[in-house]
Amino acid sequence: MNLRYSFLLVAVSMLLVAPMGIATDAWAGPPGITKLGDQKVLTLIGRDPPWVRCNNNMQVAAELANVYRIPVQIIPHALAGPGAKAPAVYWGDELIAEDGGKNNGMVSFTGMADIMEIEGVPKHPTTGRLMAEPKSKHDALKEAIKDVK
C-alpha cells in the first residue's frame, strides 16, 4: 500500500510541475531590463542583420524617442535567449508584437504613441529634429546644388 501511495504522489507531482517547465519560455518575458527607475523600457528584438519589419520597428522607436522620454534597447535575436522570436517588441513586460503572433512582429508609431499617451509617458519639452520640417534655407541649398552645371 505504501509503494502505491508513493507512486501516485510522484505521478501527481510530475503532472503539476511539468507544465511549468514547458511554459517557462512563453512566460519568460523580454530579454534585458524592463524598467529603468520607474520608467518602462521599449525593447526591440531584431534579426541579425535586420530585415524589413525590424527596420520598421527601429524607425518607430527612433520616432517615439524623438517625442517621448523613453529608454530603448535593441537586442539581436542571437542574444535574446532560447524561445525568443524576432522581430518582437515589448513595452516593459507587455508583449506588443511578435513574429508569427501579435501584430506579426511589427508596430506603428500611432499605435505605440497611443499606448504612451494613455500611460502618461513624459514628453521632451521640444520634439527632436528627426521629423522636423526641412528649413527653407536647406531646400534652397539643395536646389542650388541641383542647378550647378
N, C-alpha and C positions, 0 to 999 in steps of 0.2 A: 504494500500500500504506500509506503514511503517513497519508493522509486517512482511510482506512477505520479504522485503529487509533485515530486521534483521535476520530472519531465514536463508536466503540464505547466508548472511555474516558469521553466526555461522557455517553453514554446510561446507562452503569452508575453513574456518579456521581450522576446525577439520580434514578435508582431508589433509591439509598442515602440521599440527602438529603431527598427529597420526603416520606417518611413522618414525618420529624422535624418538619417544618413543619405537617403535618396534625395530629399528636398533641400539639402544644405546649399547646393549651388544656386537653386532658384531663390532662396531666401537670403543669400549672402549680401545682396545689395551692391552698390557701386564700389569699384576699387578706389583706393586713395581716401582722402578725408571727405566728409560730407558736410562739415561745418567748420568755419574759421571764426572763432569767437562765437558770436550769436548769429552770424550770417551764414545762410546756406551757400553751398558751393555748386556751381554748374560744372558737371563732369561730362566730358565727351570721350567716348571710346571710339577710336578710329582705326581703320585698316592701315596697314603699312606696306606700300605707300597708300595715301588716301585716295578714295575714288570719289565719284560724283556726290553721293549722299554725305560722305564725311566732309568733303569740301564745303557743301552747303551748310552743314552744322557748324563748321568753324567760322563761316561768314556770318551766320546768325549770332554766334557767340560774340564775335567782334562788334557787330551792330548793337547787341544788348549792352556790352561793356562800354560802348560809346555813350549810352544814355543812363544806365543804372550802375551803381557802385556794387559790383558783384565780383567775387573771386571765381576764376575759371581755370580748370585743369583739363588738359588733353592727354589721354593715356593711350599709347599704342596697344593694339589688340594683343600682341605677343606678351605684354607686361600686365594685362588686365586680369589674369588668373584663369583657372580652369572653369569652363562653363560660360565664360563671358562671350557675348555676341558683339559684333561690330558691323555697322555703326550702332551706337547706343547713346542715349542722352539721359542723364539723371539730374534732377533738381533736388539737392540734399539727398535724402534717402529714396525719393519718389522716382520711379521709372517713368520717363516721359515718352521715349521712343526706343525701339529695339528692332534690329534686323529680323524680319520674318514674323514680327509681332506688332506691338503697339506702334502705330504710325509708320510702320515698316522702316524704322531707323532714321527717320528724317523729321526735323522740326521746322517751324516757320517763325519768323520774327514776331508776327502778330499774335500767334498762339502763346509764345513764351512771354511776350510783353503783357498779355492779359493776365497770365499767372502772377507775374511780378507786381502788377498793379493791384490785384486782389490781395496779395500778401503784404503790400505796403513796402516793397523794397526801396531803399533810399536811392535818389537820383543824384547825378552830378549837378552842381549849380548851373553849369552851361554844358551843352552837348559837345562832344568831341568833333573833330574835323572829318571823321570818316564819311559821314553822309552830308557834309556841308555843301551848300550850293557853290559852284565854282564862281570865283570873283570875275568881274568884267575885265579887269586888267589881265588876268590869266588867259581868258578867252581871246583877248586882243593879241596877246603874245603868240598864242597858238596860230591864229590867223596870219600874223606876220611871218611866222616860220613857214607856213604853207605857201605863202606868196613869193618867197625867195626863189629867184630863177637864176 
